[in-house]
Amino acid sequence: MLIEKRYRQVDIPRLYEINQICFQGEQCPPEQVFRDILMTSDVWVARMYTGVLGFAVVKPDSIPYLWMLAVLPAHRDMKVGTDILKDVEGYYLSKDYAEMTLHVHSDNWRAQRFYLSHGYRISGIEYEWYTDGLGIKMVKKL
């Protein structure tokens, strides 16, 4: 597997398709919003000879914000998400950032367990983060 800190224009339809598969409802932005997010963010793409397996999008602010991490269901439990997350965290650590933040939907137990197992801690609850549930704010010291 190859993880690249970039995406290609030809990748955008596949990235959006993966986003639709992995995120439901309001968590899945419209395609143009998704494209705008890609253009203003750092993007990592996990590839194999079969194509794109997953990706991560980070908003590079004073504290990097993990906007989304998505892995195709058929490739979960194969360390794809872990490998992407390690690359993302390593990149920001090398740039002397002290921490990263993210939000997870309150109903997404799988994602909560994933991030907790990778050193993230719950730092708050955002009552209006999602209209269909609470946003669990998580942070990790790098």
Secondary structure as the mmCIF struct_conf table of DSSP 4:
data_model
#
loop_
_struct_conf.conf_type_id
_struct_conf.id
_struct_conf.beg_label_comp_id
_struct_conf.beg_label_asym_id
_struct_conf.beg_label_seq_id
_struct_conf.end_label_comp_id
_struct_conf.end_label_asym_id
_struct_conf.end_label_seq_id
STRN STRN1 LEU A 2 GLU A 4
BEND BEND1 LYS A 5 LYS A 5
HELX_RH_3T_P HELX_RH_3T_P1 GLN A 9 ASP A 11
HELX_RH_AL_P HELX_RH_AL_P1 ILE A 12 CYS A 22
HELX_RH_3T_P HELX_RH_3T_P2 GLY A 25 GLN A 27
BEND BEND2 CYS A 28 CYS A 28
HELX_RH_AL_P HELX_RH_AL_P2 GLU A 31 MET A 39
TURN_TY1_P TURN_TY1_P1 THR A 40 THR A 40
BEND BEND3 SER A 41 SER A 41
STRN STRN2 ASP A 42 MET A 48
TURN_TY1_P TURN_TY1_P2 TYR A 49 THR A 50
STRN STRN3 GLY A 51 LYS A 59
BEND BEND4 ASP A 61 ILE A 63
STRN STRN4 TYR A 65 VAL A 71
HELX_RH_3T_P HELX_RH_3T_P3 PRO A 73 HIS A 75
TURN_TY1_P TURN_TY1_P3 ARG A 76 LYS A 79
HELX_RH_AL_P HELX_RH_AL_P3 VAL A 80 SER A 94
TURN_TY1_P TURN_TY1_P4 LYS A 95 ASP A 96
STRN STRN5 GLU A 99 HIS A 105
TURN_TY1_P TURN_TY1_P5 SER A 106 ASP A 107
HELX_RH_AL_P HELX_RH_AL_P4 TRP A 109 SER A 117
TURN_TY1_P TURN_TY1_P6 HIS A 118 GLY A 119
STRN STRN6 ARG A 121 TYR A 130
TURN_TY1_P TURN_TY1_P7 THR A 131 ASP A 132
STRN STRN7 GLY A 133 LYS A 141
#
